[in-house]
Amino acid sequence: MSKLTGTLEIKIAEKAVTLFYGYKEITEIMERFGEEAFENTSKRNPLEIVDLIIIGTRKHSPDVTRDFIIDANPPIIEMMQAIDKAYGYSYFGVKRAEEIEKLLKEAREGNDQKKKEASPTT
């Protein structure tokens, strides 16, 4: 990750790939998938996730192809998380995106703790 450029390095089949969503990439995605394209990547089908990765890698890793990603078969959840993180870097800026990510993690951990406390023990 580069705090200056908002890029995110990920690995696909042991290949380092740079993910980046600038104005052009975000506009292309919104035109193709709708304005809510980044709202919930978990509702996207796997090939749409691949296409979002391809658009995000075009600038810094142009050799990454749709077939390469499909053949590598990386975990879909990891790809969705990378998309969300890289988009957050571009949209909010790296510092604010990391703050938001930390708050969300703390909220999830707090909810997990509440569930443990609420469940009956045997």
FENLIN-V785503 format. One record per backbone hydrogen bond with DSSP energy under -1.0 kcal/mol. CO is the residue of the C=O (numbers start at 0). NH is the residue of the N-H. If there is no record, write none. Layout:
co = [CO:CO]
nh = [NH:NH]
//
This chain:
co = [1:6:7:9:11:14:16:18:21:22:23:24:25:26:27:28:29:33:35:39:40:44:45:46:47:48:49:50:51:52:53:55:56:60:64:65:66:67:68:74:75:76:77:78:79:80:81:82:83:84:85:86:87:92:93:94:95:96:97:98:99:100:101:102:103:104:105:106:107:108:109:110:111:112:113:114]
nh = [5:1:18:16:14:11:9:7:25:26:27:28:29:30:31:32:33:36:38:42:43:48:49:50:51:52:53:54:55:56:57:19:60:63:68:69:70:71:72:78:79:80:81:82:83:84:85:86:87:88:89:90:91:96:97:98:99:100:101:102:103:104:105:106:107:108:109:110:111:112:113:114:115:116:117:118]
//
